[in-house]
Amino acid sequence: MEMNSANVEEIVKQVLESMTKTPVEVPAAKAAATESQAIPKTAHVAMLTALEHYDIKEFPIPEVGDGDILVKVEGCGVCGTDAHEFKRDPFGLIPVALGHEGTGEIVKMGKNVKADSAGKPLKVGDKVVTCMIFKDDPDIEMFDLNKKNIGGADVYGLLPDDDIHLNGWFSDYILVREGSSIFNVSDLDLKSRILIEPCAVLVHAVERAKTTGILRFNSRVVVQGCGPIGLICIAVLRTMGIENIVAVDGNQKRLDFAKEMGAEKSVNFMEHKGIDALTEAVKDAFGGYAADFTFQCTGSPVAHSNIYKFIRNGGGLCELGFFINGGDATINPHFDLCSKEITLVGSWVYTLRDYATTFDFLKRAKAIGLPMDKLITHEFPLEQINEAHVTNLEQKGLKIAIVNK
Ligand SMILES: [Zn+2]
């Protein structure tokens, strides 16, 4: 065999690669040692112990089992679901460690933990998020999720209390138990990581919308409701190349932000008396046309009833605003559904696969200049979790987050 220049080049490349690979092991090992030394004996967990009241409780950090992962929490968003739990405990969970929109850094892991739910390697120092926990249902798997939706799955931050207590992301440490879903998201910044969970809700909703076959690049789309969910909906549509978006809300500040997030036009329903006038305003915003597709992102029954009027014959609707029971809505099945041949899909939470899509969505949103960071309007330390929830209930901002130092 002759040693030609291609061979030489290959050998040089291999040697260079082996040289750069070896030293990488050293800082990783060093990090593991220092990190585990720095782990305190106890963790602080914000427990909702009564309606509208959290206590910061101190619990011993338990043994990390061979399949477990101990995560030092960096931050966690306050969700609408937390607000409902805070006010009324509809799930009957009190006392409960809440917080499911969290992220943090692995500080210790069991010897059996090698990779995340997508097969990406995991090590101490990696930044992670958790998703739904599907322990008992083999039909629900990472990349084959069309079989079932996630109904019945568990999630950290809405688990019944147990003797470990480190079950929610409103805390400084959380113990991710063997069999849980977890993703390595070290390539995303903290604010992006805090937004993963709510963004996954919209990635899922748009996936549901796509099943109708109606949503296309040049579709005229109404997004009704400009809270965090509606605003992120607009962002997801923009990253898909859909630009003809009209935002509908009653709060002008939110409508202005909807335009920053990519809405072409906005309609303030406070300025239009009655559904006929509002429908005309929406059509005007599309240059005289009704919408091809609509996303209903509010929890208001009246908003659900209204949205059918904005849709053209043969158009579609994705209803995702009622993530909890908000009461009954009235529609006229003849005028609203049958005679117009509307295709309606419901959407609720997300799947593991939507999580993987969401990581890419967040990178694309940033790349096309959408101000995702501005969705997080308030940051509170863990000790001020009660104030954070009150701020959320008063709807003073958009996404409220607990951020640990
Ligand atoms: Zn949530």
Boltz pocket constraint, residues with backbone or C-beta under 6 A from the ligand:
constraints:
  - pocket:
      binder: B
      contacts: [[A, 79], [A, 80], [A, 81], [A, 100], [A, 101], [A, 197], [A, 198]]
      max_distance: 6.0
